Amino acid sequence: MKHKKNVALVAHDNRKKDLIEWVEWNFETLKHHALICTGTTGRLVEEALQSKLGNKTGDEGRFPIRLLKSGPLGGDQQLGALIAEGKVDMVIFLWDPMNPHPHDVDVKALLRIAVVYNIPMACNRATADFLISSPLLDSTYKRVVKDYSEYVSRGL
């Protein structure tokens, strides 16, 4: 992983407010990294970060965020593909364990692919706080990815 990380931010509807508060609180750290967000979460994050930047104009007044589709419309799958391509270094996914989600299969697939590729992932604010305050965030890091070729050759 490079010094500048690609940080994915995702939140279910009942957790979007928590994620926005977390993003605002960690603005000074996040502004040094590239952000990738799904759908509505991304638009809310963009608004929050723009307000932190104030009334600046031009490139100086924009916080670049790569916006994916909404989770139920394929955003979780897009993010999973980016993880598989090595384009995501860390995932903050504040998910709601108390409500059923129509795209639950996609969410599980996203969580699984992050584990397969050994991507640091936070599913709650406390873990997100630990990840963003880690000294590894601002340094290069060689992530070890398990060799799954034995599984592939067996057809599993």
Secondary structure by P-SEA (a helix, b strand, c coil): cccccbbbbbbccccaaaaaaaaaaaccccccbbbbbcaaaaaaaaaaaaaaacccccccccccccccccccccaaaaaaaaaaacccccccccccccccccaaaaaaaaaaaaaaacccccccaaaaaaaaacccccbbbbcccccaaaaaaacc
